[in-house]
């Protein structure tokens, strides 16, 4: 909500306070002011001038020589190139010495030999937002109304010597979505009175009920509908004062009738709408639900297909407006309109919000209805608009209001005790102090002999429904800075991270310490991206968004790798070829074709490496990322979580991964072995499709790791007895995994084999096709005595025999 300082002064005298001082008080009172912006972008020395005459420049076809009266008694000669300049116009004139935005200083000049004593300005040259001007004023010089006083400073004429407060409102403070609501808030903070605008109407002899009938069919969705009938309006541009205030609030003036409805909406927070009465069939207004297959072309010239749950305003034949959202083009006020029906109503906020979201059509009106408008302002806002139309559009307001009432809302009555107020705030406020605060807020109530305040809350403050709401109001106006600091009493529970939170924090630390960068990618993706890695998603269906920003962001992601790939492509396209990133994020799965329940949100770890792990230098060669870099990072994670002993790696070929350079990561649990995910190189075809060099990736399910992670540190005594080491090399089929050889050796040697590792793998013609040599280093040790050479020889022989018999291995000499 943008609040003009000058406009605010109409309702509450704050002339002794600057806009920044008001912003400071409002922010301290709980209404945050994002910025206070001056409407004057650096204009000085610009006044209103009258173009007395216009003649063609003697040496330039596109220039005109104008004689301009600026109220000094002597005409100024100004050379102007605007196409729309003409004699008899009132225009803004920058005199010699004036300053314009962009540090432009106006000096005497000669243009093609003709002296120019100033400059006739356009709106853009004055720093005005052209998009907020009427369409006819967006090009050329700015033409002012004929009754504008000559010589008046342009800052006063266009009300740019003003400041605008930008309110950042929380959803519960919708009362401040209006100038009067803001005035009441400032009045409460400063202890001043609010002056309400005039709603006086000179009713014409005709009865409004003789022209118009109103009824509500959807009674649960519209509690109150009112209308006035106004005849003989003249459609014209709005007066400058009204247009200036709309532009200060960020709304473009259109014509006097439409502008009045917008003005009163900003003033009262009550949206209004004007229908051309001649286009409302039968003079009958019905508030009803849309019919099956019904369509409506809205004021933005878009044909909207209506759903049966949408609330519409209709006449005897057709829908003429989307209730609370936007009017229909079939009842629009145009230059030929003479009679209008002026609407003011209270529609159900959730219905307006649902219609607005479903149609992707959000307006100033819907934004206010969504948060529920004040039921007490429906008729005052209608009367205020009718009064203004009588003044500036020459309308004759028919006597009486035509209305339909489905339900009424009484002001809320809330009780709170003085002791509870002081207990919650840690204060010792007196009865008089609290009563003074409620009086400043405009709340009526008394304190009974039991120390209980019974407060009647104005309908404009729909957020006050409980005693704690009243306590909050007392705290705001008493001043948060004045509330004393008190120690917490009683036993307290210190805050702590949950186990999953602690695990994710530790993983982030370990991985970033290892040189990886964390990324946070979109949770939204395109449908085709969810099909890239089926092994990571399983038999799930993409979950579509109700209102996606684009087709590329229309479904919830089912894996992390697709987003990491997009990030890698983005970086490669910008010459950043060396990438080492990870993400800890959520994916979303459902097996339902039509979503009826919340999807499963699963925490995942994603990893992507491409390019060089070590950059080339004068003393070293570049080292590219490979499978073992990715697998090493996964092993680091398992070691960090204390589950290394439960994890094994098995060759796999899931879709999207390289069939010979990928492993499934499996976790041993009491219920059996589960697959956490995969680590490996992307499939060459996918790499080529995405124009990436060799890229290695991993994605793991985190939920099982949360369950089995063990942070306990196990201490062991240093070995007192020596170890004995033996090396062997065995020739096996290429399909035999080295990990299986290690497992068999550990199984055979029981507790005496302290460690085993692979230190060489060799393939070649000498071994034969489909064969490989795996060299193993085995370390034997007994915890309580020294092993003899004979014992180790015997045990080592048993290990070799077991490997030979199990895998058909041959001992390599």
Secondary structure, DSSP 8 states (H G I E B T S, - for coil): -EEEHHHHTTTS--TTS-HHHHHHHHHHTT-EEEEEEES-SS-EEEEEEEEEEEEEETTEEEEEEEEEE-SSSS-EEEEE--TT--TT-EEEEEEEEEEETTTEE---EEETTEEE-EEE-BTGGGT--GGGS-GGGSSSB-EE-TTS-TT-BHHHHTT-S-EEEEEE--GGGGGGSSHHHHHHHHHHHHT------------EEEEGGGT-EEEES-TTTEEEEEEEEEES-------HHHHHHHHHTT-----HHHHHHHHHHHHHS--EEEEEGGGSGGGEEEEEE--TT-EEEBTTS-EEE--TT-EEEE-SSSEEEETTTEEBGGG---TT---EEEEEEEE-HHHHHHHHHHHT---HHHHHHHT---GGGHHHHHHHHHHHHHHHS--EEEES-EEEES------EEEEEHHHHHHHHT----HHHHHHHHHHHT-EEEE-TTSEEEEE--TT-TT--SHHHHHHHHHHHH-GGGS------S--------HHHHHHHHHHHHHHHTT-EE----SEE-GGGGGS-HHHH-S----B-TT-SSGGG-EE-S-SHHHHHHHHHHHHTTT---EEEEEEEEEEE---SS--S--EEEEEEEEEEESEEE--BTTB--EE--HHHHHHHHHHHHHHHT-GGGEEEEE---TTEEEEEEEEEEEEETTEEEEEEEEEEE-HHHHHHTT-SSEEEEEEE-HHHHHH------------S--EEEEEEEEEETTS-HHHHHHHHHHHHGGGEEEEEEEEEE--GGG-TTEEEEEEEEEE--SSS---HHHHHHHHHHHHHHHHHHH--EE--
